[in-house]
Amino acid sequence: MFGLRRAGLVAVAFVVLGLVVLGGVAVSIGKGAAAPVASLAVSGSPGKPIVTVSGSGLHVPTPNPATAPTKQPQCPLKVNGNPGLDYGTGFYLQAWDGQPNGSNQLRLVAGRNSSQLSELDCIGLIVLAKSPTTVTFTLGEAYGQYYKPYWIQTGDVVEVVLNGVAQATVVHFPPAKPKPAAKPKPAAKSKP
């Protein structure tokens, strides 16, 4: 019963967002010509996710506001390192709890600044690479410094809005590599 209820809530969320779920991956529903965003992949780790958007005719909009979100009066956080930038409503990320016993609630939003919602996200986006076919980014340092309880996990749903198109996917981080065992120190030699 819980699994059906949970699946129904996720499906409702996707329908509201204009997305269809196919084989565990949500794809955008577009009108007319093919959408410029073709796929979305999340790699890296929960503490440092790397997001790659692929498609055609992609471009990163001008930051809005022009300076880091942590330098705005609406964001009280002081960040060590690169806070990233917000891009109005033209480029942002949303993540939902997708854990088996989770609440399916919104975990976080990064990169969005909406005056209509009186919202400024303290987590900016850091663009790592961009071309007309690929945009790769990570989250600003506020994510790692202040949002650890809300870090994106395997099984969560991430949606990116870019160029007016929303694309979502279920996150599958690679398993963490075990740390090698420490080598035992040689025994001290005793003097005769």
C-alpha positions in Angstrom: 0.0 0.0 0.0 2.7 2.5 1.0 4.7 1.8 -2.2 1.6 2.5 -4.4 0.8 5.7 -2.4 4.4 6.8 -2.7 4.5 6.1 -6.4 1.2 7.9 -6.9 2.6 11.0 -5.2 5.7 11.0 -7.4 3.6 10.5 -10.5 1.3 13.4 -9.5 4.4 15.6 -9.0 5.6 14.7 -12.4 2.2 15.3 -14.1 2.0 18.7 -12.4 5.5 19.5 -13.6 4.6 18.5 -17.2 6.8 15.4 -17.2 6.2 11.8 -18.0 8.0 8.9 -16.3 9.5 6.3 -18.6 11.5 3.5 -17.2 12.5 5.4 -14.1 13.6 8.5 -16.0 11.4 11.5 -16.3 11.4 13.2 -19.7 9.9 16.6 -20.6 6.8 17.0 -22.6 7.2 19.6 -25.3 4.9 21.2 -27.8 5.9 21.4 -31.4 9.6 21.0 -32.3 12.0 18.8 -30.3 13.0 20.2 -26.9 16.6 21.5 -26.7 17.2 19.5 -23.6 17.6 15.8 -24.4 19.0 14.2 -21.3 20.1 14.8 -17.7 22.8 12.9 -15.8 23.9 13.3 -12.2 27.4 12.0 -11.2 29.9 12.8 -8.4 28.7 12.1 -4.9 26.0 13.3 -2.5 28.4 16.0 -1.1 29.5 17.2 -4.6 27.0 16.3 -7.3 27.9 17.0 -10.9 25.0 17.6 -13.2 25.3 17.3 -17.0 22.5 18.5 -19.3 22.8 17.4 -23.0 20.8 18.6 -25.9 21.0 21.1 -28.8 21.1 24.9 -28.8 21.8 25.0 -25.1 22.9 28.3 -23.5 23.4 29.4 -19.9 21.3 32.6 -19.2 22.8 35.7 -17.7 23.0 35.5 -13.9 20.2 37.2 -12.0 21.2 38.8 -9.7 24.6 39.6 -11.3 26.4 38.8 -8.0 26.5 35.8 -5.8 23.4 34.9 -3.9 25.3 35.0 -0.6 26.0 38.7 -1.3 22.3 39.5 -1.4 20.3 40.8 1.6 17.8 37.9 1.3 20.6 35.3 2.0 22.0 35.4 5.5 24.7 32.7 4.8 28.4 33.4 4.8 30.1 30.9 2.5 33.8 29.9 2.3 34.6 29.2 -1.3 32.6 29.7 -4.5 28.9 30.3 -3.8 27.9 30.0 -7.4 25.3 32.2 -9.1 21.5 32.3 -9.4 19.9 32.6 -12.9 16.5 34.0 -12.3 14.0 31.3 -13.5 16.0 30.5 -16.6 18.4 27.9 -15.1 17.9 26.1 -11.8 17.9 22.7 -10.1 15.2 21.2 -7.8 15.7 17.9 -5.8 13.0 15.8 -4.2 13.3 13.1 -1.6 12.9 9.8 -3.3 13.9 7.5 -0.5 11.8 4.3 0.1 10.6 5.6 3.4 11.0 9.3 2.5 8.4 12.0 2.4 8.7 12.8 -1.3 9.1 16.5 -0.3 11.3 19.0 -2.0 14.8 18.8 -0.6 16.3 21.9 -2.1 16.3 24.4 -4.9 19.5 25.9 -6.3 20.2 28.7 -8.8 16.7 30.2 -8.8 15.8 33.8 -8.1 12.2 34.6 -8.5 10.9 38.1 -7.6 7.3 36.8 -8.1 7.9 34.3 -5.3 10.1 36.7 -3.2 12.7 33.9 -3.4 16.5 33.9 -3.7 18.3 30.6 -3.5 21.4 30.7 -1.3 22.8 27.7 -3.2 24.1 29.0 -6.5 25.1 27.0 -9.5 28.7 26.8 -10.6 29.0 26.2 -14.3 32.0 23.9 -15.0 31.7 23.6 -18.8 29.3 24.8 -21.4 28.7 24.3 -25.1 25.7 24.3 -27.4 25.3 20.6 -26.7 26.3 20.2 -23.1 26.1 22.2 -19.8 27.9 20.7 -16.8 27.6 22.3 -13.4 27.8 21.6 -9.6 26.3 23.3 -6.6 27.7 26.3 -4.8 29.6 25.9 -1.5 26.5 26.8 0.6 25.2 23.3 -0.3 28.1 21.5 1.3 28.5 23.9 4.3 24.8 24.4 5.3 22.6 21.7 3.7 24.2 18.4 4.6 20.9 17.0 6.0 19.3 17.7 2.5 22.1 16.4 0.3 21.0 14.7 -2.8 21.0 10.9 -2.4 20.8 7.9 -4.7 17.1 7.4 -5.4 16.2 11.1 -5.2 14.6 12.9 -8.2 16.5 15.9 -9.6 15.0 18.3 -12.1 16.9 20.9 -14.0 15.2 23.8 -15.9 17.3 25.2 -18.7 16.3 27.1 -21.8 12.6 26.9 -20.8 12.6 23.1 -20.6 12.4 21.0 -17.5 14.2 17.6 -17.5 14.3 15.2 -14.5 16.0 12.0 -13.6 16.4 9.6 -10.7 19.9 9.9 -9.2 22.2 6.9 -9.1 25.5 7.8 -7.6 28.2 5.2 -7.9 28.9 3.3 -4.7 31.5 4.9 -2.4 34.9 3.2 -2.7 36.0 1.7 0.5 39.1 3.3 2.1 42.1 1.1 2.0 43.1 -0.4 5.4 46.0 1.3 7.1 49.2 -0.6 6.8 50.4 -1.9 10.2 53.5 -0.2 11.5 56.5 -2.5 11.8 57.3 -3.5 15.3 60.1 -1.6 17.0 63.3 -3.6 17.1 64.7 -4.2 20.5 68.3 -3.7 21.3 70.3 -6.7 22.5 
